[in-house]
Amino acid sequence: MAVAGSHFCGAPIENLFFVGPYWPSAGLTLLVNQFHGQLLFQATYAPDTVSERQAADFLDGWFESDEVKAVFGPRGGAEEQDEESR
């Protein structure tokens, strides 16, 4: 992965930023990006094809799945653990 100060195809990388997809979502899109050692999740949905309730239910189910918890830990992660240790 490129970082500011490195090079890509011989050109120096001075600034990095995320633009996101330029295509419209057909339903629900979940983007995952890494920034400063954290994973950031961005969800978008097309309200003409997916209701707010459907989008929320899908995302709740995805984040609460055993597979996701095994990789990322429980919802709340480090913030939740910090509060418990105080």
C-alpha positions in Angstrom: 0.0 0.0 0.0 1.3 3.4 -0.9 2.0 6.1 1.8 2.8 9.8 1.5 6.5 10.2 0.9 6.9 6.9 -1.1 6.8 6.5 -4.9 4.3 5.0 -7.4 5.6 4.2 -10.9 8.5 6.5 -10.2 6.3 9.5 -9.2 6.5 10.8 -5.7 3.3 10.5 -3.6 2.8 13.7 -1.8 -0.9 13.4 -0.8 -3.4 10.6 -0.4 -7.2 10.8 -0.2 -10.2 8.6 -0.9 -12.7 9.5 -3.5 -14.9 6.4 -3.4 -16.7 4.7 -6.3 -18.1 6.8 -9.1 -20.9 4.4 -10.0 -24.3 4.5 -8.3 -25.2 1.7 -6.0 -27.8 -0.8 -7.3 -28.9 -1.5 -3.7 -26.4 -1.4 -0.9 -22.7 -0.7 -1.0 -20.2 -1.3 1.8 -16.8 0.2 1.4 -14.0 -0.7 3.8 -10.8 1.4 4.0 -7.8 1.5 6.2 -6.7 4.8 7.7 -4.2 5.4 10.4 -4.3 1.8 11.5 -8.1 1.7 11.7 -10.7 0.1 9.4 -13.4 2.5 8.4 -16.7 1.2 7.1 -18.9 3.4 4.8 -22.3 2.2 3.7 -24.5 3.7 1.1 -27.8 2.5 -0.2 -30.3 3.4 -2.9 -33.6 4.3 -1.1 -35.6 3.4 -4.3 -34.5 -0.2 -4.1 -33.5 -0.7 -0.4 -35.5 0.7 2.5 -33.7 2.2 5.5 -34.9 -0.7 7.6 -33.5 -3.3 5.2 -30.2 -1.5 5.0 -30.0 -1.3 8.8 -31.0 -4.9 9.3 -28.4 -6.1 6.8 -25.6 -4.0 8.4 -26.6 -5.1 11.9 -26.6 -8.7 10.8 -23.2 -8.4 9.1 -21.5 -6.7 12.0 -23.0 -9.1 14.5 -22.0 -12.3 12.5 -19.6 -14.7 14.0 -17.2 -14.4 11.1 -16.9 -10.6 11.4 -16.6 -10.8 15.2 -13.8 -13.4 14.8 -11.8 -11.0 12.6 -12.7 -7.6 14.1 -13.8 -8.4 17.6 -17.1 -7.4 19.3 -18.9 -4.3 18.2 -17.4 -1.3 20.0 -14.0 -2.9 20.0 -11.2 -0.9 21.8 -13.6 1.9 22.9 -15.8 -0.7 24.7 -12.8 -2.4 26.3 -11.3 0.9 27.5 -14.5 1.8 29.3 -14.6 -1.6 31.0 -11.0 -1.3 32.2 -11.6 2.1 33.9 
